[in-house]
Each structure stands twice: as structure tokens, then as C-alpha cells.
Amino acid sequence: MGSQLVVPECYICKSKAVVQITIQITKTPHNPYAWLERAPLLLYLGYPESGAGDARKAQRLATAILNMDEIGILAKKETCELVASTDCAITASFQNFGGGA
């Protein structure tokens, strides 16, 4: 008769959220918000290296947007499409994220 593993409900919810965000990332891999959203969830679930990697990916994408290099243009386009804004002003919000301009 072994002992039964009890998994906290918040662990299950966060695991499901990671799956949903991962699906979003596969559809729009240049969206820094998705990477940044998944990072703390991975940390909570016990994957600190993956969480740090996601945070770093978000930072690199945000910096690319600020620098308006090739990946930055694609990242801005994907992010703006997600928020359905024709006059997307995400560059200003990324200045607070850690990239400077």
C-alpha cells in the first residue's frame, strides 16, 4: 500500500499555465512577454535554469526591439499583432524592462 503523493493545487495550475504559454511561444517565438510570463512559473515549479533562460530570452528580445534590428522588428510585429494594436507603443514599456534607449 504505498503513500499517495499530494500535489498542491497551485502547482497543478502553474503547470497548466506553463503548457499554455509554451503553446503561445511556439506560435509567436519572438514575443518577449510570453517568455517573461513563463520564467517565474518555471522557477516556482523547480526549474530555475529554465526560468533564468526564459527571462534572458525576454531581455534579449526586448533589447532587439529597442535596437530595431532584424529580430527586434519581427518581435515588435508579433507582439503588436497579439495586442491587436495598429499604433503599438511597446518600445516605451521595454525601456522600463531593462533595455535603455
SULHU-V996863 format. One record per residue. N is the residue number from 1. PSI is psi as a letter, one per 40 degrees, with the letter a starting at -180 (none if undefined). OMEGA is omega in radians with two decimals (999 if undefined). Layout:
BEGIN
n | psi | omega
N | PSI | OMEGA
N | PSI | OMEGA
END
This chain:
BEGIN
n | psi | omega
1 | g | -3.07
2 | i | 3.09
3 | i | -3.11
4 | h | 3.14
5 | h | 3.11
6 | h | -3.13
7 | h | 3.12
8 | i | -3.12
9 | d | -3.12
10 | d | 3.09
11 | d | -3.14
12 | d | 3.13
13 | d | -3.13
14 | d | 3.07
15 | d | 3.10
16 | d | 3.11
17 | d | 3.11
18 | d | 3.12
19 | d | -3.12
20 | d | 3.14
21 | d | 3.10
22 | d | 3.07
23 | d | 3.10
24 | d | -3.14
25 | d | 3.11
26 | d | 3.12
27 | d | -3.13
28 | g | -3.04
29 | e | -3.13
30 | e | 3.13
31 | h | -3.09
32 | d | -3.14
33 | d | -3.13
34 | d | 3.11
35 | d | -3.11
36 | d | 3.13
37 | d | -3.09
38 | d | -3.05
39 | d | -3.11
40 | d | 3.09
41 | d | 3.11
42 | d | 3.10
43 | d | 3.13
44 | d | -3.09
45 | e | 3.07
46 | f | 3.11
47 | g | -3.05
48 | d | 3.14
49 | d | 3.11
50 | d | 3.10
51 | d | 3.11
52 | d | 3.10
53 | d | 3.11
54 | d | 3.13
55 | d | 3.12
56 | d | 3.10
57 | d | 3.11
58 | d | 3.13
59 | d | 3.14
60 | d | 3.11
61 | d | 3.12
62 | d | 3.10
63 | d | 3.11
64 | d | 3.10
65 | d | 3.14
66 | d | -3.13
67 | e | -3.12
68 | f | 3.01
69 | a | -3.02
70 | d | 3.13
71 | d | 3.13
72 | d | 3.11
73 | d | 3.11
74 | d | 3.13
75 | d | 3.13
76 | d | 3.13
77 | d | -3.13
78 | d | -3.11
79 | d | 3.13
80 | d | 3.11
81 | d | 3.14
82 | d | 3.13
83 | e | 3.08
84 | f | -3.13
85 | h | 3.08
86 | d | 3.11
87 | g | -3.04
88 | h | -3.13
89 | f | -3.10
90 | e | -3.12
91 | d | 3.13
92 | d | -3.13
93 | d | 3.12
94 | d | 3.09
95 | d | 3.09
96 | e | -3.09
97 | d | 3.13
98 | e | 3.04
99 | i | 3.13
100 | i | 3.06
101 | none | 999
END
